[in-house]
């Protein structure tokens, strides 16, 4: 393929933005979208979290940027990208480039910088302040094939990119689906407008905090794997990193997890809940987690996990946490938590819906993985001259 070596400075006009004086309220909440790094999404930027006024623009180094301008983060999330869709301004952490359309295709350069992000990150990590400079970007090399070839490659990458984004979006939609179903079937637990019976958590669960972690407890004499706060995510266990600690035979009698035990975060994201299904043999847990073991057959596990999610989202759990420096959901508070108890048949109907959604999400996850693999493969081939 016939390609010409350029620097990024040779294919467009570069600049960066600025920040109006934060203490002057007249400079903010105007009509001008003002982009910060958090607004960059590796895609078209269609909204901004913040706005500045005409006065703020005139009294700072912020500059107006036209639609179809390439954006790249120089600080923090180095290499994060965006393309403007409207007139806007940016802060100084974002570099922008108005490309020469006769030389370079906007999306071709966008995907080239996405492909080059690992190099940009290496350069940024080598600096004390974890950033890349505009000067560095201007001198960054790029091989450009003829414009029609750039456009052909960019079109292929856009199609593959669109597929992976649709897969991600489908997963996000399904993530919120079960909560909507829960609220439709059982109502808001904060108001209990359907007047379900309520019971204290201690009436239906045996609640037990885990063992306190200590370096002194890692001697190797009675090593066992144990779960921590970070392992418990909403509705599933993340088992990519499991630690070991000594648990004596007597302690294992107390802290050994059984299939069907429910684990709830005592700190961190208080109330986050998942079920242990025997994924790890002879596994214990630490005191950042509550273990719930059912004493009653009146409650369905899937129902309870989603009850906790809704209770957290609606602020019920946060009201029960003690917050001196770090939020904690104590065993005493947990024991008093009032839980709506609809008829078991209705709970099991919800559980059946959960199983179907979980199966669908497994398929979605695999589809998303395949779409991501396809895109990354095409990205590599595109800028190695193989596409």
N, C-alpha and C positions, 0 to 999 in steps of 0.2 A: 504494500500500500504506500502510495506517495504521501509523505508527511513532512511538515516543516516545523522546525523547533522554534518556539517563541518563549518569551517570559510573559507572565500574566499582565505585566505593565504594558506590554506591546499590543495587547488585544482589547484594552478597555481603559476607561478613566476611573481611577481609584480615589477613594476618600474615606473619611470616618466621621462619626457624629460627635455629639457633646451633651453635657448635662446642665440644664439651667440650675441656678442657685436654689437648693432645696428649701432654704428658709424663707424664700419669697413665694407666698401663695399665689400671687398674680401670674407667676410663670407656669402654673399647672392647671389641670382640669379645663383646658381649652378645647379647641376643635381639631387639633393636629395630632394624629396618631404618632406616638413616640415609642419606638421599638427598643426593647431590651433583650438580652440573650434568651430569657425565658420564652419570648415570643417566637424564636426560631424553631422550626419543626421539621427541618429537612424536607420541605415541601413549599407550596404556595403559602404565603403569610396573609391570612385574610382578616386578622383582628389583632389589636394590641391591648395590653392590660392597662396602659397608661396613656395620658394625653397631656400635651403642653399647649400653651397659648401663643399667639403671635408675638406677644411681648417676651415670652420665654425663649422663643426662637431667635428673636433679634438680639437678645442680651446673653447669648451663649454661643458656643461653637457648633451647636446643632445645625444641621443642614437639611434642606428638603431633598427627598429622594423620589424619583419618578417610578411609576409602575414598570415592571419587567426589569428590575435592577437586582443583581446578584448580591446576597448578603452572606457574610461569614463571621463567626465569632472568633475574636482574638484572645479573649480572656476566659478563664473558667472552663466552660464547655467548648474547648478549642476545636475549631473546624465545623461546628454546628452550622447548618446552612438554611437559607431561605430565599425566596424570590418574592419581591413586593407585588401586590396587586392593586395598590392605590398610592396616591401621594402621601408621604409620611416622612418622619424624621427618625434618627436613631441616636443611641448614646455612643460614647467613645469606645465601648467594648466591641462594637460591630464595625467591620470594614465593609464598604459597598463598592460595587464596580458596575458601571454602565458600559456594557460590551459594545464593541464595534461590530455591527451586524454583518458587515461585508467580509469580516474575517472569521468570526466565531459564532457558533450557535449557542444560545443561552443555556439550553438544557444539556448540551454536550459538555460544556464547561462545568455546569452544576454537578453532573455525574462524575466527571473527572476529579473534582475536588472531593466528592464523597469517596471515591476510590483511593484518593491520596490522603485521607484523614489519618491513617496510622503514621505516616511520615510527619504530618503536622503535629500530631500528639507527641512524637518523639522530640521534635524541635522544641515544643512548648515545655515539656518536662525538664529539658536541659537548662531552662532559665530559672532564676531564683523566684520570680513572680508568676511562674506557670502561665506564660502567654507567648503568643507569636506577635511579631510587629508587622505593620503595614509594609515596611521596607522589605521584610522577608517575603511577604506574599507577592510583592511586585516582582521580585527576582525569581519566583518559583517557576520552574520550567514546565512547558506543556507542548506536547506534540500534536499538531493540528493537521488532519487530513483535509482534502478539499471540502468546502462548505456542504455540498450535497451529501457527501459521505458522513460528515458530522451529523447532519439531520437524519440520515438513515439510521445511524447507530443510536442517536438520542430517542428516536421513535420506538425502537425495539426495547430500549431500557425503560422508557415510560410505560409501555404496555406491561412489562414484567413487574415494574414498581407498583402499578395500579392493582395488579392481582394480589400482591402481598399486602397492600394496604386494605383491600376489601376483606381479605382473610382476617386481618387484625380487627377490623371494624365489626365483623360478624361475631368474633369472640367477645368483644366488649359488650355487644348487644345481649348476648346470651348470659354474660356475667350479671346483668341487672334484671334478667327475666324472672328468676326465682324469687327475688325480693318482691317484685310486682305481684306474682302469684300468691305469695305469703300474705301480703297486705289485703289482697282481694278475698282470700279465703278466711283469714282470721282477724283482720282489722289492725288498727294501730294499738300496740301494747301499752302505749302511754296513756291512752284514754279508755281502752277496752270497751269500745262502743258496742260490741256484740255481747257484752256481759257474760263472758266465759268465767267459769270457776278459776280462782287463782290459788296457788300454793307456794309456800316458801321453798327455795331450792333445797334446803336441808331436809325437807320432808320426802323428797323423791330421789335425792342423790347423797351418797357419802362423799364429802368434800375433804380432800387431803392435799396440803402443800407438799412439794418435793423436798429433797435434801439440799441444804445450803452448800454451794460450791466453795471449795477451799483448796489452795495449792498443797496444803498439808495432807489433803485427802487423795493425792495422786502419788501413791507409793509403789503401785504395781502389784500389791499383795492380793487385792480383791477387785481388779479392774473389771468394770462393766460399762457398756455404752449407755448414754443417757441423753434425753432430749432437753433442749433449752428453749427459751422464749423464741429465738429466731427460727427454730424448726417448725413452730406452729404458725401456719398461715390460715387465712380464712377458708375453711372447708377442706384443707389438705395439709399433709406434713411434707415439709421440704427436708429431704434426707441427704442432701449433697454434702453436708458437713456435720458429722456426729462426733462428739467428744467422748472421752472415757474418764472415769473417776472411780475411786474405790468405794464399793458398797459391801459392807460385811454381810454375811448370810442373814443376820437378824434384820439389817437395813433392807436387804432385798425382799424379805417377807413383807415389809411395809411399803416399799417404793416400786416393786416390780409391776410393770404395766401388763394388763390383760387385754385381749382382743375385745373391742367394744368400749374401752375406757374413753372418756371425753377429756381433752386437755384444753384448759382456758388460761390465757396469759394473765398473770397477776400484775405485771408491770409492762412498760413499753406501750404498745397499742393495747391498752387494757381491754380485756374481754374477748380478744381474738380467739376463735374456737375451731378445733379440729378433732377428728376421731382417730384413735389408734386402732389399727386393724391387724396388728401382729406383724407389721412390716419389718421389724427388727427383733431378733431373738434375744431373750433375757435382757430386755431394755428397761431402764429406770428413767427418772426425770428429776430435775432440780427445782429449787424453791421459787423460781420465777414462774412456775406453772402450778395451777390447781388441777388435780385429777378428780374427775367426777365418775363415780361408779353407781349405776342405777340401783335403787332400793325398791323401786316400784315399776310395774309394767304399764303404768298409766301414761307414759310419755315415750314418744318415738324419737330416736336419735337425730334423724334428719330435721325433724321439726325443731328440736332444741337448738341445733347448730344455727339454723336460720332465725330462730327467735333471738339468739344472742346477737346476730348481725343487725337485725332490725333494732334491738334494744340499744346497741351501741350507736347506730346511725341516728336514733331519735333522742339521744342524750340521757337515756335511763341509767346506763352503766356509769357514765361520767359523774352523775350526781352521787354515786355511791363510793367514788374513789377518794382516797386521802391524798392530798397534794401539798406536801411541804416543799420539797424540791422536785421530786419525781413522783408521778402518779402511781398509786398502788391500789389494787382491788383486794382488800384483806379478806381472809376466810370468814371473819365475822360478818362483814358486809355482804359477802356472797351468800352466806347461809340465809340471810334475811331477804334476798332478792325474790320478789313476787313474780311468779311465772304463770301466764295464762295457760289453762289446761282444757282445750277443746276436746270433744269426744275423740277417743283413740282412732275410730274408723276414719274420721276426717283427717287426723294427723297422718295416718297410713296412706290415705289418698294423695296427700301432699308428697309423702315419701316416694310414691310410685312416679309422680311427675319428676321429682328430683333425679331418680335413676335414669329416666329417659333423657333428661337434660344433660346429665353427666356423660352418658354414652355419646350424645351429640357433640359435647365439648371435646371429648377424646378425638373424635373424627376431625373436628375443627382444628385442634392443635396439630394433628398430623398434616392437614392441608396447609396450615400456616407454615409449618416447618418446610414442607416441600416448596412452597412459593418463595420462601426466604432463600432456600438453597438455590433455586433457579435464578433468582435475581442476582445473588452474589456470584454465581458462576458466570452469568452473562456480563456482569460488571468487570470481572477479572479478564475475561476474553476480549471485551471491548477495548481495553486499554493495554492489552498485550498484542494487539494487531491480529486477533483470531476471530473476530466477529464479522 
